[in-house]
């Protein structure tokens, strides 16, 4: 089969479109022909070099495709069935997995991170990862869902415990997780303040339901939040940017509020006055993807049409380098997809 692999860490030039052997599924695995893969910032982090990656390595976490075969231990699936994959690897037998807390499993990792990913034509995976999709979702849309919607759901619902009537600040409205977060917060009848980098993205954020939008390049986030909320601040800050926004995120909080974060796209090193944390009784919460139960929960809303994936642009798999270059320019609103 064809796959995109890296044999060394570096820029987009290290991505190689090449032949590799077809996977041989075990008796307890399902073989899926991949029709679409969505890119994530994780792909850039892995490509440029993070610990725990064995080379050569296949990138990619999100796919949709069709079942082409299943091991003899597998029942309940049929050839040709349209599916997406849970974008994660876990042992499925430890105490955390059996308690439904797969993202606390010691083996837990995203596909394309600690294990080979999905930028290829075929993949063999455990049946637990395989989820049928409805006919009203095309493959590009379906591939754009799993990682970002699961991450945003776990952050807002599982970790922050969002409640109706709260005010949520969503950073990076044009990102995959930002798009998911705006919609999830509105699903819970929250007021949403979103940030974006240009007028076009700001308008698109409003069409998704954002009540107020801040240009994070031209306006000071915390000052705008104070003006919008009559100096009160927000209940939840949805963080994934890191160093560039952390101080502003803290200043946007009301007493007793929450920052929940899943990433650090502008850098991981942040600092703050500890007195600000305890005197205002704030909560700083870390979040890493989510559980299988949460994935099925958010997919129920997507399949019912209450939440919608947004696709920015599609590239052929053989143009993965161009797709990475496009993603690094941060001009997209929605997901970048590789089509097969």
N, C-alpha and C positions, 0 to 999 in steps of 0.2 A: 504494500500500500504506500501511498504518499503521506508524508508528515512534514511538519515544520519543527526542526530541532535546533538547539544551540549546542555547540561543541566547546565553546568558551564564553566567558561573560564579556559584555560590552554593549555597544550601540546597536541600532537596528541592522547594521551590516553583518552581525554574527548569526542572524536567522538564516537557516538553510532549508530549502524545500527539496526533499530527497526521498528516495525509496528506502523503506525499512521492511522487515518481515511482518506479515499479517499477525495479529494476536491470535493465540490459541486458547479459547475459553476453557476454563475448568468446568467440571460437572455442575458446579453451583453458581455459574456465571451466565450472563446474558450477553450476546454479541450484538452491538448496535452499529449500523452504518450512519455516520455523522453527515448531516445535511447543512448544519450551520453552527458556528462557534462565535460566541461574543467575547470581546476583549475586556479586560479589567486592568486597573493600574497595577495590580499584582503581577501581571505579565511583564511590565517594565521593571519592577523591583527584582523579579527572578532573573530576567535577562541581564540586568546590570550587575547581579551578584548578591546573593544572600546565603547565609549558612544553611547547610543541610541538603543542598542540591547536588545530585550526582550527575556528572556529564558523561555522554550526551543526554540531553533532557528535552522532553516535549512540553511546551507551554500550553496554557489554556485551562479554564475551569468550567466554562458554561457551554453546553451543547443541546441541540435537539436533533432527532434523527428517527430512523426506523429500525425495528428489531429484524435481524436477519438470521438469528439462531439462538438456541438456548441449550444449556447443559441438561443432562438427563434428570437431575434433581429439581429442575425448575418447572413449575406449573403456573398457569394463570396468564401467560403471555402468548401472543401469536405472531407469526412472521408477518412483517409489513406493518405492525402496529406503530403508530406515531407516539414518540415519547420524548421526554427531557430527562436529564440526569440530575440527581442531587449532587452538587459540586464539591463533594467532600469524601474523605477516606477516614474510616474509623474501624475499630476491631470488631464491634458488634457483639462482644461477649463479656466485656468487663462490667464491673458494678455500675459505672457511670452510663455506659451504653444501655444496659438493661433497665436503668432508671429513666431512660429517655433523655439523657444529658450527653448526647454524642459529642458535643463540642468541648466537653471536659475530659474526654477519653485521652489517655496518654499517647495514643497513636494518631489523634485527630490532626488532619491537615487538609488544605484545599487541594483539589485536583490541580495539577500543574505547579504545585509548590513542593511539598515534600515527596510527592510521587509524580510519575509522568502524567501529563495532562491530555487535552482533547484536540489539539491542533493537528488532526490527522483524519484519515478516512474511516477507520474502524476502531472500536474500543470494546474490550471485554470487562464487565463490571459485575459486582454482586447484584442480585435481584432487588435488594432493598433500596438501591440507588435509582431504580428505573421507575419512572412515573408517567403513565399515559397522559396525553394532552388532547383537548377537544379540537374539533375540526375548525372552529372559528379562530384559531391561532395558527399563523403560518410558522414555518421553521425559524425564520429570522426573529420573529417576535418571541417565540418560545425560548430560544437560546438567550434572549436578552433578559430573562426573568430571574433565574435561580439565585445567583450569588448576591445580587444587589437587593432584591426584594426580601430574601431571607435575612440578610444583614440588617436592613432597615427595620424589619419587623422585630427582630430580636432586640435591637437597640431601643426602640420606642415602646414596644409592648412588653417584651420579656425583662428588660433591664430597667428602663425608666418608669414603667407602669403608667403610661399616658392615660389621662382621664379627660372626659368631655369638658370643654370650657377653658382648658389650659392654653397658654400661649407658647408656641414652639418656634425657636430660631433654627432654620435649616441652612447650613453653609453649603455653598457650591450647588446651586439649584440645577445646573446643567449636567452634573455628574449622574451616573447611574443610581448611586445610593441617594443622592439629593432628590432626583425625580421620584423615586420610590417613597422617600420620607415625606415629601409634601403630600402625596396622595394618601398615605397611611394616616398622617396627622389629621387630614380633613375627614377621613373615614371615621375618626373618633371625635369629630365635631370640635376640633381644636382651632384656634386662630394661628395662622402660619405667617411668619416673617421669613422671607428667603433672601439669600444673597446671590448675585450673579455678576459677571464681568462686563456685560455690554447690554445695550438696549434690547437687542433681539432676544437674548436669553432671558432678560427680565420679563418681556412680554410673554414668552413661552411659559415661564414659571407661573404667571398669572392665569394662563389658560389651564394649567394643572390644578389650580385652586389656591395658590398663594394669595393671601389677603394684602400683604405689603411686600415690596421688593426693594432691596438696597443694592446699589452698585458698589461692590466691595473694593473697587479700584479708585473710585472717585469720592466715596463717602466714608466716614468713620462709623463702623458698625455699631459700636456701643452707644454713640451719641444718637444715631438714628433710632435705635431700639428704645432708648429713653424717651425720645420725642413721641414715638408711636404708642408707647405704653403709658404715657403720662408719668414718666419717671419711675414707674414701678419695676420694670424689667420682665424677663421671661421666666417661665417655669422650667423649660427644658431647652438646652442648646444641643443640637445634633451636630457633633464635631467629627470631622475626618480629615481636616486640613493640616492640623498640627501647629508647628512653630509660627507660621505667618499669622495665624488668627487666634491663638490660644489666649493671649492677654485680653483681646477684645471680647472673646467668648465669655471669659470670667466677668468682665465688667458689665456684660449684658444680663447677668443673672439677678433675680430678685432674691431676698433672703430665703433660705430653705430650699433653693432650686437645685437643679441637676445639670451637669455636663455629662453626656454619654458620648464616648469616642470609640471609633473602630479603626482609625488610621492616622497616618502622619505623612501625607503626600508632599508637604513642604519641609519636612524634617521632624525628627522625634524629640529634639532637645527643647524642653520648655521649662520655665521657672515661674514661681509665684510666691507671694508672701503667705506663709502658713497661717498667720493671724487672720488674713482675709477669708481663708477656708473655714476656720473654726468659729470665728466671731459671727459670721453670716450664716453658719450652719449649712454649708453647701455640701453637695455630694458629687464626687468625681467617679464615674463608672466606666470601667473598661468593658468592651464587647467584642466578641470574635465570632463571626458568622452566626450560627444558630443551631437548633436541633431539628431532627427529622419531623417531629411533631409540629414545630413552628413552620417548617417549610410547607407541610400539607395544609396548615391553617391559612397561610397567606395565599397559597395557590388556589384555595377554595374561593377567595375573594377575586382573584384574577380570572379564574375560569368562569365566574358569574358575571364578569364585566365591571365589577366595582373598582378594580385597580387595573391600570393599563401599562404595558411596557411601551417604551419609546425607542425607536430605532433611528439613529442619525444617518448612517451610511453603511453600505455593504461593499466588501472587497472580495475577490476570489482568494481562495486559500494560498495560491502561489504568489499573491501580492501582499503577504503578511508583513513584509518589511515596510511597504508603503502605508499599511494600516497602522503600524507602530509609529511611524513618522507623523502621521496625521493625528494620532492620539496625543503625542508629546507636544503638539501645538496648542492643545486644550481649546480648540475652537468648536468642538462638537456640543450638541445638546441631545443627550441620549446615548444609546449604545452603538458602538462600532462592531460590525458583524463580519465574520469570514464565511462566505458561502461556498459550498461544495457541490 
